[in-house]
Amino acid sequence: MDEVKIIEIKKSIFADNDKDAAELRKELKNKGVYLLNLMSSPGAGKTTTLIRLINLIKDKIRVAVMEADIDSDVDAVKISEATGVESIQLHTGGMCHLDAEMTRQGLDNVAVNNADLVILENVGNLVCPAEFDTGAVRNAMILSVPEGHDKPLKYPLMFTVCDLVVINKTDVLPYFDFNMEKCREYVHMRNPRAEIIPICAKTGEGVDALAEWILKEVSNWKQ
Amino acid sequence: MDEVKIIEIKKSIFADNDKDAAELRKELKNKGVYLLNLMSSPGAGKTTTLIRLINLIKDKIRVAVMEADIDSDVDAVKISEATGVESIQLHTGGMCHLDAEMTRQGLDNVAVNNADLVILENVGNLVCPAEFDTGAVRNAMILSVPEGHDKPLKYPLMFTVCDLVVINKTDVLPYFDFNMEKCREYVHMRNPRAEIIPICAKTGEGVDALAEWILKEVSNWKQ
């Protein structure tokens, strides 16, 4: 097993997270670094999706990953072993989200100047992470088929703040009562401009569309 | 659609939640009311499981349900329509968990004196709800097969505080890399005394074992 860097995140001292997030975004813009905040429920397939995605784009842009987790380092090790890109683990010490200052603590520990894209894998949770701007350029979330197409009705804020909704585990669509059209409708009820990309991270199906989306995003950001 | 009572939960003013929870438990003991706190990720099948379970036990004991949700009333309506038992919705106003005082606000609004068992369906989240004693007699959680058997490694506190782990969606075991033995091992690593009951809420398989567990629990509590 590879060893990965583990950062123990400290609670933020800044009172105004929105201001702090806007500042972080400006700094990243100046450095030409694109930060993506990736959220989901536990087990929706964030890590598997990232491995597929990174292996499709790592020859075109420089990628680094920050894995936020309550206290394991399973995901950072997996990403590092499967893709070879820099991957660090952020321990939140029980905290259920990351804000901009906590994200900054992570960024201070990746080789940000050697990355075009930094992906923050947020804590697996559809409630708290949605409430805090991390300073990311975009928020993305993965909804997996087994969770059901009604989740935008039940977790409104998460779907309101996300620019991209990846629908994962499409290979098991035949075994679940998941209505893709209804899902699209509910997502757009929360955010009419949200991009929706169905994929199967296990087989790789659809991940090319995700790669295309992120490459275009990064290229626009660097202009 | 039936109408259900919707309670807007207010933030707690009590500083010592553990003390408050212990007091609530004592009051419930005196009234002979068993409170079960049911937790899970979004989409793990809490509501479907409850409907199956309640229909198996409602002729033997009196059941009421409190559905905590950020702001919809989908679940309380579903439960009420499918089982006929009293079901109220607790709106947490964005809060990601319930503590004892918030649970008490809910209990004040169900006909507690006419119930042997009150089930609190907590907010769908494996992080925050684990941190607060609600005053329940037992904590239970539902882990669904698509989420993966490694969840006890990644959400240690949730599995430490749960007396019962229901493993749902066993009908899709053939389509996921879910190792039941490893799951048992990881759950018992967090809590060696945890009961594990595999079920399929969709087909009803295994729910009889869950019914047996809860009937025995309620009967012991009322002695």
Interface residues (C-beta under 8 A of the other chain):
Chain A: S41 P42 G43 D69 I70 D71 S72 V74 G94 C96 V123 G124 N125 L126 V127 C128 E131 S144 V145 P146 E147 G148 D150 K151 L153 K154 Y155 P156 L157 K169 D171 V172 Y175 F176
Chain B: S41 P42 G43 D69 I70 D71 S72 V74 G94 C96 V123 G124 N125 L126 V127 C128 E131 S144 V145 P146 E147 G148 D150 K151 L153 K154 Y155 P156 L157 K169 D171 V172 Y175 F176
